[in-house]
Amino acid sequence: MNNTFAKDVVAGLSAKEKHLSSKYFYDDIGSRIFQEIMEMQEYYLTDCEFEILSLQAKQIIDAVNFKQTFNIVELGAGDGLKTFKLLEFLVHNHIDFHYVPIDISQGAMDLLTADLKKRLPKLSIHPRVGDYFEVLSKENVQTNIPSLLLFLGSNIGNYTEEETLNLLKLFNENMKKGDALLLGVDLKKNPIIIQNAYLDKHGITKRFNINLLKRINREFDGDFKIDDFDFYCHYNPLNGEVRSYIVSLCNQKVLLKKLNERFNFAYDELIWTELSKKYSLDELDHLAEQSGFRINKHFLDSKHYFTDSLMIKS
Ligand code: AVI
């Protein structure tokens, strides 16, 4: 079995505490459900970041303070909607730069490129398709012009503490002294606001999670009975962690025919699917310092729910 998805599913469902990684949420259907989440009023993250990049583009670019042509390298660009405001500011102000969006999905990159060519014909765009870890370390950002890396949307929140540090160190290793990273991070706040964004009353986040079981059924000829599973999630305001789970509603067995694997689920047993970590500004300062950056400035939205934090490689 040389497919990592298959290996991860078997390992995760065989573990004592079952788990499946949220990175597998994003097949075509999952990506569409994520768009629905971003449009939900309760999912404040997208609007907050959009506000920051719309109203503070000038301040961000002034703080970056590159004196020559530079790259903007966006990791996991997706539909690039938030970034548009930043790009628009730069193009309209005749600032010289190249936009290098990186995303795992060819489809997403094709759409983004076509859209940006229409909306900002003067934009110099060089899309790359691939896992951003690979793209970053292979052809990386080591051109001789300065780079601003964008890692937006609170994607960093989906990594465990150890992975987060490793990821930031990896970014750092692939940057030149003086290069900048703009990191989008969801902040700790009133727990009810966070809880409502994830345990949403429309059931969209539930669909997002359950879609992973449907994906497993499709790809591995599985027989998960979708109605026999539910969704639960919980925000812990003390450590800032939203943890999401799929819950088995009865004792049941599931067969994944293609993998020739069988799994037992007990009544009320959980499969942990996602971590969405929220930070305080102090925690972010500490994280930056541990991974070789100095924080230049936290750019906050007007409600102080979200930050795009500018970190410089020291
Ligand atoms: C992509 N990521 C930052 C989202 C988050 O908020 O953790 C994924 C998501 N999960 C549930 N709702 C949105």
Boltz pocket constraint, residues with backbone or C-beta under 6 A from the ligand:
constraints:
  - pocket:
      binder: B
      contacts: [[A, 37], [A, 45], [A, 153], [A, 154], [A, 155], [A, 156], [A, 157], [A, 158], [A, 197], [A, 198], [A, 205], [A, 208], [A, 274], [A, 275], [A, 276]]
      max_distance: 6.0
